[in-house]
Amino acid sequence: MKDLKKTIIGLSFLVLIFSCKQKKEAPAQSAKPQSVPIVDVIIAGGSTISNTVEVSGAVIPNETVSINSEISGRLTYLNIPDGGNVSQGSVLAKINDADLQASVSKTKVLLDMAQKTEQRLKKLISINGINQADYDLALNQVNGFKADLAVTQAQIDKTIIKAPFSGVLGLRQVSPGAYVTPATVLTTLQQVDKVKIDFNVPESYTGLIKKGRMVTIQTNEADTKRKAEIVATDPQLNATTRNLKVRAVLNGSSLNPGTFVKVLLDNSSGGNAIMVPTNAIIPDARAKKLIVVKDGMGVFVDIETGFRSAGMVEVTKGIKIGDSVVVTGVLFVRPKLPVKVRSVKKLTE
């Protein structure tokens, strides 16, 4: 009886072990091999980007100056027609110079007497009639009067106010007979047959600025576009705004100084830009990534982007022309694991 019980217990134990082994082996037998992600790709190629950067600018005259007197005095002549055109060297105003003219007359008389004395002494010294010191004193007097005459003449020249260049006068600020000082502005003079355009460009677009490059100018009042040539830039960016100040010249323009204009900068790529769909880019905490298929594997690469348009973005760094970029099935690809390419799509698709 005891042997029978032992036999039954042993058989039960064997059945239990066999059942547990079957349960453990069952999941292993039912496991299926991992599936390979199916993706669509595009072949990276050069594209042309038509992009225009618009910034604000202001028209300034080619030359501008305030007309002031260099000395104080009363105006005896005034030829400043409001808004009139003048040529370089035209006399705009004169200041009373009667005292200076009198000083010139006096100095000329003294100079004439000193010259005669110097001539007599020169003859005497040739025969040793006087010593050298007396002759030198007479000669110094002549030179001194000549210097005084030159100083007075320079003061007289300052009483005549002339146009420093050809241009258009502003509004007259004084009347004939007024007493003026160097701080008094008589009018302004501007050269407007050729005007300049000053505008600021953000730091990210400074690569578009080169001396001699043409930019397009457009006003708010008209759709007419004009061309201006970049002639200079500031040597450094503005530390506060991070903008670069640029100056261009607009020839033969009727724009008034102070006019607000739009400056259009051509930022087209010229057929070398690599464009990819926006949804193909994987955002990351450190960098943006794309998946490129190489030797049947999905390779994650860091990229840098540039110009954006509707549904597309330019890749400026990270991939090259000819790379196979994954555009669908991006979420199922794992780094350096096989992928299956279903089709090669066009960028427009």
Helices and strands as residue ranges (DSSP letters): H 2-30, E 38-43, E 46-47, E 52-68, E 73-78, E 85-86, E 91-95, H 98-126, H 132-158, E 160-162, E 167-169, E 179-180, E 185-202, G 203-208, E 214-219, E 225-233, E 243-251, E 260-266, E 273-277, G 278-280, E 288-294, E 297-309, E 312-317, E 324-328, G 330-332, E 340-345
